[in-house]
């Protein structure tokens, strides 16, 4: 799901990736981050005026997910 809104001259894009049954694993998480970095740059500043955000959702908490460092 993508949610977008404008505040002043900034468009905020929130990407919500949801699982219906399972939790996230490290390979899936890394693949999502790689795609977002390819689209928006390493620090999310690839497009002036666009502020991306990324949310992972799942019905159960991941047990072995290693959160990679991402920009705020």
One Martini backbone bead per residue (centre of mass of N, CA, C, O) as a GRO file, in nm:
protein
   72
    1UNK     BB    1   0.100   0.034   0.019
    2UNK     BB    2   0.019   0.378  -0.063
    3UNK     BB    3   0.092   0.689   0.096
    4UNK     BB    4  -0.015   1.033   0.026
    5UNK     BB    5   0.117   1.372   0.097
    6UNK     BB    6   0.096   1.723   0.148
    7UNK     BB    7   0.354   1.959   0.270
    8UNK     BB    8   0.369   2.208   0.117
    9UNK     BB    9   0.664   2.109  -0.078
   10UNK     BB   10   0.599   1.810   0.037
   11UNK     BB   11   0.605   1.469  -0.046
   12UNK     BB   12   0.459   1.200   0.117
   13UNK     BB   13   0.580   0.859   0.128
   14UNK     BB   14   0.414   0.552   0.215
   15UNK     BB   15   0.535   0.224   0.258
   16UNK     BB   16   0.333  -0.070   0.286
   17UNK     BB   17   0.433  -0.390   0.406
   18UNK     BB   18   0.232  -0.687   0.407
   19UNK     BB   19   0.149  -0.964   0.601
   20UNK     BB   20  -0.081  -1.237   0.657
   21UNK     BB   21   0.103  -1.483   0.811
   22UNK     BB   22   0.391  -1.407   0.814
   23UNK     BB   23   0.708  -1.312   0.857
   24UNK     BB   24   1.001  -1.158   0.837
   25UNK     BB   25   1.296  -1.168   0.648
   26UNK     BB   26   1.610  -1.080   0.556
   27UNK     BB   27   1.583  -1.103   0.247
   28UNK     BB   28   1.326  -0.936   0.214
   29UNK     BB   29   1.423  -0.678   0.351
   30UNK     BB   30   1.667  -0.623   0.168
   31UNK     BB   31   1.511  -0.609  -0.100
   32UNK     BB   32   1.341  -0.363  -0.026
   33UNK     BB   33   1.574  -0.167   0.031
   34UNK     BB   34   1.710  -0.185  -0.245
   35UNK     BB   35   1.470  -0.070  -0.406
   36UNK     BB   36   1.445   0.201  -0.256
   37UNK     BB   37   1.736   0.295  -0.311
   38UNK     BB   38   1.709   0.290  -0.622
   39UNK     BB   39   1.481   0.508  -0.623
   40UNK     BB   40   1.586   0.725  -0.363
   41UNK     BB   41   1.839   0.651  -0.244
   42UNK     BB   42   2.029   0.614   0.034
   43UNK     BB   43   1.873   0.884   0.185
   44UNK     BB   44   1.598   0.966   0.026
   45UNK     BB   45   1.716   1.210  -0.199
   46UNK     BB   46   1.645   1.161  -0.519
   47UNK     BB   47   1.384   1.359  -0.472
   48UNK     BB   48   1.290   1.654  -0.468
   49UNK     BB   49   1.008   1.678  -0.246
   50UNK     BB   50   1.057   1.375  -0.145
   51UNK     BB   51   0.933   1.166   0.135
   52UNK     BB   52   1.025   0.864   0.236
   53UNK     BB   53   0.863   0.560   0.364
   54UNK     BB   54   0.887   0.249   0.573
   55UNK     BB   55   0.664  -0.035   0.631
   56UNK     BB   56   0.634  -0.312   0.843
   57UNK     BB   57   0.397  -0.592   0.835
   58UNK     BB   58   0.278  -0.837   1.083
   59UNK     BB   59   0.130  -1.084   1.283
   60UNK     BB   60   0.434  -1.139   1.354
   61UNK     BB   61   0.725  -1.138   1.512
   62UNK     BB   62   1.033  -1.127   1.432
   63UNK     BB   63   1.309  -1.333   1.539
   64UNK     BB   64   1.572  -1.276   1.307
   65UNK     BB   65   1.573  -0.979   1.247
   66UNK     BB   66   1.797  -0.759   1.082
   67UNK     BB   67   1.843  -0.431   1.126
   68UNK     BB   68   1.919  -0.210   0.908
   69UNK     BB   69   2.068   0.068   0.825
   70UNK     BB   70   1.870   0.362   0.812
   71UNK     BB   71   1.739   0.632   0.741
   72UNK     BB   72   1.515   0.847   0.898
   0.00000   0.00000   0.00000
